[in-house]
Amino acid sequence: MSGIHARLGVKRRINAAGTLTRLGGSLMDETVLDAMREAARGSVDIGELQSAASRAIAAATGAEAGLVTSGAAAGLTLAAAACIAGLDVARMARLPDTRGLRNEILMPRTHRNAYDHALRAAGAVLVDIGHNDRGTGAGIRGLETWEIEAAITPATVAFAFAANPENAGDLPAVVAVCRKHGLKVIVDAAAQLPPASNLSAFVTAGADLVVFSGGKAIGGPQASGILAGERDLVASALLQQLDMDVAPARWAAPDLVDRAKVPVPPHHGIGRGFKVGKEEIVGLIVALERFVARDEAAATAVLRKRLETIAAALPDRKTRIVPGRVATLEIETTDGPRAVAALLAGDPPVHVGERDVARGMLVVDLQAVRAEDDAALAAALAMAT
Ligand SMILES: *Cc1c(COP(=O)(O)O)cnc(C)c1O
């Protein structure tokens, strides 16, 4: 231990469990840090900086516009707020009180997850549709479009789609039904990167708003995210996130905002507590540019090589490299929970993926492991498994 962690009495950990928020998410590259350091030393108009971010996000995603949020979860709250309030400043001022407004968001039971709270935080009421036969193993039927139509009421405003590689193929049919009924489609693609092609895939499939985490694969600041989509919806989200302590007579609306539709500045909105600093906005832009420019095949090859070296240090264990969207290493142990406890008790503590630990399977994900820690990680795994 050294430096800031030692001074604060905080353990530095080896996080081989992926870009988990509770362990600090991704580790930033020096280029991103340099840009953030420079950003920290200059005053800017945050609305103007967010308009620059919008151009960068639009270029990376193919969406009309984009916004840097304080994370994908904040992006979901702002997405719901944008769908419910639009560019109406009085509605923005009322949230999360949505009585009398179109406030229902449809969500298939197969997509429900613990981040749904973020949608409800804007005042949205979630309406479950369909069954969860695939999740429970009861059957093979998934989301069917008639179930969407049957759930629509005059208060329905949007559809929330939690994307994963298995359900992504359902999105075009969902979009078609929602378009027909004037509903917006919000896609949670927080962790659907890489591949970088997914930055545009959901927009291309017709989603109105898509959220990504900045602190996962993109490698931006931990507390950053992206909301990309239709211009007026992103403008609504921006207005509900920005500080609005402005003199109305001198309000210079960000470029993204169509002043003809927003004649007066709104008050601080529902997203004011999710403010994003100049450092995070700049860091996210630079990290996103790097992520888009990255040679994905070369990055995968480097990752595989590192995993192979770690596997070679565990010669008598059963190991397997799983290609996946991000290659990982599976290690079979006789007692998964005991191995995880031993790794966590080590110095430094080591975190591995615990999804399959009950089956005795540890998963090593190197996205948030510095290459110089690989040897210590391998040694810890050899001791604990
Ligand atoms: C990580 C994650 C989020 C939250 O992302 P943050 O950037 O940490 O706010 C939301 N939805 C899903 C599916 C996620 O995996």
The ligand as an SDF file (V2000), in Angstrom:
LIG
                    3D

 15 15  0  0  0  0  0  0  0  0999 V2000
  -24.3600   -0.9300  -14.1950 C   0  0  0  0  0  0  0  0  0  0  0  0
  -25.7760   -0.9080  -14.6330 C   0  0  0  0  0  0  0  0  0  0  0  0
  -26.5870    0.2120  -14.4090 C   0  0  0  0  0  0  0  0  0  0  0  0
  -26.1130    1.4050  -13.6170 C   0  0  0  0  0  0  0  0  0  0  0  0
  -25.0450    2.0450  -14.2230 O   0  0  0  0  0  0  0  0  0  0  0  0
  -24.2540    3.2180  -13.4760 P   0  0  0  0  0  0  0  0  0  0  0  0
  -23.4370    3.8240  -14.5560 O   0  0  0  0  0  0  0  0  0  0  0  0
  -23.4570    2.5700  -12.3910 O   0  0  0  0  0  0  0  0  0  0  0  0
  -25.2770    4.1530  -12.9230 O   0  0  0  0  0  0  0  0  0  0  0  0
  -27.8770    0.2020  -14.8970 C   0  0  0  0  0  0  0  0  0  0  0  0
  -28.3540   -0.8570  -15.5740 N   0  0  0  0  0  0  0  0  0  0  0  0
  -27.6130   -1.9640  -15.7970 C   0  0  0  0  0  0  0  0  0  0  0  0
  -28.2070   -3.0950  -16.5660 C   0  0  0  0  0  0  0  0  0  0  0  0
  -26.2950   -2.0260  -15.3340 C   0  0  0  0  0  0  0  0  0  0  0  0
  -25.5500   -3.1170  -15.5710 O   0  0  0  0  0  0  0  0  0  0  0  0
  1  2  1  0
  2  3  1  0
  2 14  2  0
  3  4  1  0
  3 10  2  0
  4  5  1  0
  5  6  1  0
  6  7  2  0
  6  8  1  0
  6  9  1  0
 10 11  1  0
 11 12  2  0
 12 13  1  0
 12 14  1  0
 14 15  1  0
M  END
$$$$
